[in-house]
């Protein structure tokens, strides 16, 4: 890296817009969405999709709710052209879905593109040419006026061929490619030159797409560019202003959201941000960002897992585990304090049925997009008692008392730390069973009988201690009190300081589990747990578990 980067690089100049309005606005509704997965996303794949893969992804996009889909670059290859024709000839496109096709300002390419659309119900012809100073200088070697002439010729060639699309509802779209790196005054000039050819009206609008083709500035600068265009271009009411952001500075989502605040009406992007370099805008993220603010995004991601499955199969790409909303780990907490807060928040949501979602660390309810609560909390060496307790309860119905959570949490954490990896709920249960339920030394139960008369319970216990039989009798106001008194007759003294029990909802048929904390005369306290189909015996086993742990 350069020690003085200013000798090689320079900041992007700001737009002169001292009275900008977008910072004070609030988003209230979803934009028009256009998926470019099948074109912009497809051209970024090492192995582009074949026709059958594009058809499957197209069907998924339609099911999700996209009404505008850029299906390809039909003049680029036979695959692209064939795909277009299959959508039309096999009647695979719903009546309310627009097929968008991309074409450069070249007459032969425009001819092939129009040919690909014959018979379509609704079609968007998307014309573009690049306009930035670097593109004008390096790629085309043309002046501003010559670049305008390229756009005007392309617009004219398209207009001359529209008569061949009789029966097709056609919408026209123009993009000054590399808009974000173009002088706003020139972007307006070239856009208005195209508008002069196409003559849009408020009733018959054209799409003016203003792409952040390569992110060259902070996202607030892009917002200023969009607002400047919205305020300064002629006949704004005859235009649908569209955004198409990329992610070179990792702010594609932010640039889109600010661009919508700045006055844009429409958004182009891809599922999960697939696209060249660092990718296109992630439409899923922007849509669910709206959703978490109570705005209907007009796209349905209720079964996001199925969308991911189709996307990964068709594109060969994978959704990263930390991808917003969609990643495997985004509704997962490893931190102990996070786990505790999530567990309490989810319990409150279920019990109090609050009007609005407000669960710590979860911006939306995972169930709304087809995820399950059991995915929320997972356990590794960074986890705490809350996460351990959540998994035991949610997967096996083991509801640890809070004081017992404090005891078992560090025990489980030490065991997980030695493993050096994440553990499953099943492994946590095995740890719990080993630590508490399966403790059979030195004390082991052989027989325990009780009889009750006049409110007094008498017990007879037959135990094994270090493989030697021990028997005693005891009495008290209940089976546990009788057991404690009986232990005292053999000089084993303790008291029960905490007790709880419940039926096991999973894993042990018709079984109950008891949790008991014993306290010795010296002040030492430990928990025990016992499982049995008889709750009385489960309690006795829990006492022995605690004594064995002493």
N, C-alpha and C positions, 0 to 999 in steps of 0.2 A: 504493500500500500504506500501511497505517496505521503510523505511527512507533512507536506503542505498541499492538500487536495485542491485548494483554490487556484493553484497554478494550472490544473488540468480540467477542473469541473467548475460550473457556475450555477447559482440558484436560478430557478425558473422565475421570470419576472411576474409580479402580481398583476391582476386585472384592476384597472382603475374603476372601482365601484364603491365609493365612500358611503353611499346610502343603501347598501345591500340589505335586502329584506329577509333572506332565507334564515338567518340565525334565530329570528323570533317566531318562526312558523312551527306548526306541529302536524305530523302526518295523521290523517283521519280516514284514509281509504286506500285500498290496494291499487297499484298501477295496472295498466294493460301489460300482460306478460307475453314475452315471445321466447320460446326455447330455441337455442342455436346448437343444441347437442349434436344434431345430425349433420351439421355443416362445420361451424367453427370448432366445436368439440371434436368432431370426427377427423378434421384435418390435422389435429394435434396428436393423434394416435400413431404409435410406431407401426401398427398394423391396422389400417382403416377397416371399419365395419363392412361386411358384405351385405348384400341386399336383404337376406333373411334376418340378419342381426339388426339392421336399420328398421325393418318392419316391426320387429318385436319391441324395440325401444320407442318407435313412433306410437305404437298402441299404448304403451305405458304412459307416454306423455299426454296422450288424449285422455286416458283414464284419470290422470292426475288433475286435469282441468285446463290445460293449455289450449287457448283458442287461436294462437298464432304459432306456427312451428316452421322454422327455416329448415327445409328438408334437404337442401343441398346446393351444389354448384353444377347444374345439369350440363353446362358446356365444358366441364373439366374432364369428364371421363364417361365411358359407356355405363359404368356401374351407377354413377350419379343420375344419368339420364334414364336408365332402365328403372331405377327406384321410383323416380317421379312418375313415370308412365304407369307403373303397377299401382301406385296409390290412386291414380285417376281412373284407369281402365278397369280395375278390379273393385272400384267403388269402396275403397278402404277409408276414405276421409269423411267424417261426419259433416253434415250440411253447414254447421256453424264454425267449422275450423278453417282457418286461412293457411294455405300452403305458400310459404315464402321461399323465393329462390334468389340467389346472389349472382350478380354479373358485373364484370368490369365494363368500362365505357369503350367497348370494341364492337364493331358492327357484326362480325362473324359470330362472336360469342352471344350477342343479343339475339341474333337470328335463331341459334340453337336453343337458347333459353325459352324464347316464346314458343317454339315448336314443342318443347317439353310440357307446356302448360295447356295445350289445346284440350278442351273438354273438362277442365277443372271447374268446380263450382265457385270457389273463392281463391284468389291468388294475389300475392304481394310480390311485385318485381322490385328487387332491391339493387339499385345502381350505386356504384361507389368509384371514387378515384382519390388518390392521396394528395394532401394539400399542404403539408408542413414544409417549412423552409428547407430542411434537410432532404426530404423526398424530392422537392422541386429541383434542388441543386444536384444531388448525388444520383438519384435514380432516373429522373426524366430529363434533366438539363433544360428545363423550360421556365419561362417567366410566369408571373402570376396570370397574365392575360391568356397565355397559351394553356395554362392549366384549366382556366375557366372555359376555354373553348373545347377542351377535352370533355368536360362535364356536360356542356350544352349539346355537343354532338351526340353523346350517349343518350341524353334525355330525349333528344329529337328522334333518334333511331327507335327508341322504345315507343314513343308516341305514334310514330308512323305505322307500327305493327299491331297496335291495339285492336284494330278492326278484325284481325285474325282470331281474336279471342272472344267472339260473339257468344253470348250465353254465360260468360265468366264474369263474375264481379271482381274487378281489378282495382287494387290499391297500389299506388306508386310510393316508393321509398328512396330517399337519397341520403348517402353518408359521405361527408367530407372526411375520408379516412385520415387518421392521425390528427383529428380535431384538437385533441388536448395539447398538441404541440404546435398548433397553428395560431397565427394572430387572429383574435376574435373578429377584427374588422374584415379580414380576408375571408374567414369562414362565413360571415354573413353575406359578403359580396357574391361568393360562388354559390351559396345556397339560394340566394334570391335570383341568380341567373337561371338556375334549374327550375325554380318556381315560375319564372316567366314563361318557360316552355310548357310546363305541365298545367299551369293555371288552376291551382287548387282553390276551393271555395269552402266556406264554413260547412256546407252540406256535403261536400265531396273533398274531404281533406287528404293531404299527402302526409307521409311520415318523414320527418326530418330527424335522422339519427345522428347524434353527436357523440362519437365514440372516444372513450379514454383508451385509445388503441394501445398506447404504452404509457404507463403512469410515469410522468416526468415531474410531478409537483405534488404538494400536499393536497389532500382531498378537499380542503376548503377552497383552494384555487379552482379546482374543477367546478365546484358549486358556483363560484363567482362567474366562471365562463358560461355556465348554463343560464344563470339568471341574466347575465348581460345579453345573451342571445335572445332569451324570451322577451326581454324588455325592448330590444332594439331592432329585431328583424321585422320586416313588413308583413302585414297580414297574418299576425300570430294566430288569429282565430281560425285560420284555414290550415293550421299545422297540428300534427301530433308530434310533440317533441319527445324523442326517444333517447335512452341512455344505453351504452354498451361499454361497460368498464372491464378492464383487465386488472391484474393483481401484482404488478411488478414491485410495488412498494408495500404490498400486503394490506392495502386499504381499499380494495375493490368494493367491498360491502359498504364501507363508510362513504366512499365517493358516490355510490348509488343512492344511499339514503339522503345524503346532503343534496345530490342532484334533484331528487324528488322534492325536497324542501324548496329548491331553487326554481321549481316550476315545471319540471318534466312530467310527462303523462304516461310514459311507457318504459319498460325495462327489457332488455335482451340479456340472456345469460344461460348458464347450463346447470344441470344437476351436479351438485357437489363441486362446482368450479372447474370442471375439466376444460382445458384449453392450452394454447401455446404458452411457452415460457412458464410463468408461475400460475397461469390459468386465467379463465374468465371469471365473471361474477358467479358466485354460488347463489342460485335462485332460492334453494331450499332455506338458506340462512336468512335471506332478506324476508322471505314469506313468513317464516316462523318468528322472526323478530317482530313483524307486524302482529302476528297472532298473540304473542306474549303481552302485547299492549292492548289486547281486546279488539283488534281490527281483523275482520274476516279477510284472509289473504286471497280468497277466490281460487286457491289451489288446495287439493286434498292430499295431505300426507298422513292420513290416519293409519296407514299400514306402511310406514317408512321402510321397514325391513324388506318388504317385497320389492319396493322401488330400488333399494340398494342391490338386492339380488339380481334383478334384471340389468341394472346399470353395470355391475361388475362382470356379469356374464357376457354382455354384448360388447363392452369396450375393452375388457382385459385390464381395466384400472381397478384399484382398490380404494375404498373410503378409509382415510387415516383414522386411527382409534380416537384421536382428539378433535376430529372434524365437528364443528358446532352442530348440535342436535343429532347428527347422524352417526357419529363415531361410537365404537363399542364402549368406550370408557367415559363418555360425557355425562352419564347419569350414575357415575360410580364415585364413591368416596373412599379413600384409603386413610386419610387423616382421622385420628380418633375423635377430635373435637367436631369435625365436620359430620362424622357418622352419628355422633350423639345428637347433634342439632337436627339432622335429617330425620332420624328416627322419631324424635319428639314432634317434629313438624308434621310428619306423615300421620302419626297417631292423632294429633290435634285435628288435622284435616278430616280424618275419618269420624272422629267422635263429635266434633262441634259443627261439622258441615258448614264451614264459613262460606260466605257469598263469593269471595274472591280468593284466588290462589295466593298463598303467602307462606311458602315452605322454605326455610333457609337452604341456600345453595342450589335450589332447583328452580330455574326460571319458568319452566312450564311443567305440567303434570306429564311424566313419561308415558302414562297410559293413553294420552291424547294422540300420540304418534305411534301407538302399537308397541310400546315398551312395557316391561313389567317391573313392579316394585322390587322384586327379588334381585333385579339387576343393579339396584341403586347402590347397595353397600357391599363391598368386598373387603377381604382382610389380608393384609400383609404385615410386615414387621413395623410399619408406621401406624398401624391401626390401634384403636383403643377399645375400652370395654363396651362402648356403645355399639360399635360395629360387630363385635363378637356376639353380643346379646341379640342384635337384630337378626343375624343369620341363624342362630340357634332357634329363635322364636319363629321367624318367617318360614323356615324350611322344615323344622321338626316340632314346632309347638312347645319348645322348652323355654318357659318364661322365668328367667332367673330373677330372684329378688335383687333389689338395687345393691344392697350390701354384698351379696354374693357376686354380682357383676364386678364390684371393685376388687374382690379376691381373685376371681378366675381370670379377669382381663390380663393382669400382668403374667399369670402363669401361661396363658395361651400365647401372649406376646413373646415370651422367652422361647417357647417351642417354635413359633413361626420364625423368629429371628435366626434360630439355628438352622432351619431349613433354607432360609435366604430366598424365599419366594412367596407368592400369593398362595393361600390355602382355600380349599372349598369348604362349604358348609358341612359336608360329610366328614371331612378331616377334623373340623372343629368339634363336631359331635364325638368323634373317636377320642379326641384329647379330653373332652369333658368326662366321658365314660371312664376313661383310664384313670383320671385324677380322682373321681368321686364314686361313681356307681360300681366300678369293678374292684374297689378296695376291699379285700377279704382277709387282710392280715394286719394285726394279729387276731382281730375279732371276726368271727364268722357265725352267721345265724344257722341254727339247726331247727329249733322249734320255738314258737312263741304262742302261748294260749292265755286267754283272759276270760274272766267271768265278772259280772256286774251285779251288785245287790245293794239296795238302799243308797244309791249314789256313789258307792265305793267300788272301784275297779281293782280286782286282784289279778296279778299276772304270774305265770310260771315261764321262765326263760331257760332254754337250753342252748348254750353257745359253745363255740370252740375258740380257745385262745392258744395260739401257737400249737395247734393241733391237739390240745388237751381239752377235754370236756369240762365246761363250767355251768353249773345250774344254780339258780336262785329264784326266790319269790319276792314279790314287791306289791305294794298297794298305793293307791292315790285316787285323785278325782277323775282320772282318765288313764288310758293305756300308757301314754308317754310318762305321766307322773309316776305311775306304778313302776315303769321300767327304770326311771331315774332312781327311785327309792330302792329298788332291788339292787341296782349297781352299788349303791351305798353300803349294802350289807356285805359286799366283798371288797369294801374299801376302795372303790372306784368312784370318785366324787366329781360331779359337774352339775351344771344347770343348763336348761334350754332357754336361750335368749331370743331366738327367732324361729318361726315355723311358718311354712306355707306349703300348699300342695295343689295339684290340679291334674285333670286327665290329660294324657298325651294325645294330641290331635293328629300326630303323624308318626309312623315308624313302629309303634308298639301297640298292637291291637288290644283294646279294652284295658290298657295299662294306665296306672297313675304314677306320678312322680312326686316325691316329697323332698323338701329342702329344709334342713335343720341346722341351726348354728348353736354350738355348745360352748360354754364358758367354764373354765377350770377355776378352782379356788385361787390360783395364782394370777388370774386375770387374763389368761390366754384364751382367744376365741378362734374357732375354725368352723367352716361349713362342711356339711356332708349332704349327700343326695342318695336316695334309694328309689328303686323302681320295682313295682309288683302289681299284679292284678288286684290285690287286696290293699286298700289304702293304709290300713293299720300296719300291715307288714312292710309296706313301702316306707312308713315313718320309722319303724324299728331299724330297717336297713340304713336309713339316712343317719340315724344316731350312731350306728356302728361305723358308717363311713367317716363321720366326723372324728370319732374316737381313733379310728385307724390312722387318720391324717395327723392326729396329735403325736 
